[in-house]
């Protein structure tokens, strides 16, 4: 008798738990909207980068195809040989080829 009573009690408990789970409203996961972050150091589209004044992180960030090593090489060349006389002189820097120069020519200036 006790076994039958215990089985009925367990059955009733499991049934009510499953009905409660089915009847509960499904909570929709909240969409997380990441805050929009603006880069305050971003250059305006019309503003050019001065080869004689820009530091390595600026060159790396603003020029296509220029990573940390090439940006440091540009600064080292400038420190060793003096200021750039023209944008084309950038070809003298090790690792900078015609393709990289052509890709960035409109972003560069020499002051």
C-alpha positions, 0 to 999 in steps of 0.5 A: 500500500505504501509503495502505491501511495508513494508512486502516486505522490511522485507521479502527481509531483512530476506531472504538476512540475511539467505542466508548470514548465509548459504553461510558464511564459517563455522569456525572450532573450534580451537583445544586447545593444552594444554602445556605439563608440566613435573614434575621436582620433579619426581623421576627417575624410579630407584631412591628409596625413603628414609624413613628416609629422605623423607618429608610428601608431597614426601611420599604422592606423590610417594607412592601408597595408602598413602594420606596426613594423612598416610604420616604425620603419617609416619613422626610423627612415625619417629620423635617420635621413631627415624629413621626406621631400616628397610622398614618392620618397616613401618608396625608399623605406624598406617594406614599402612598395609601389602598391602600398604607396599607390593605395595611400597616395591620396591620404598622404602629404609632405609639409 
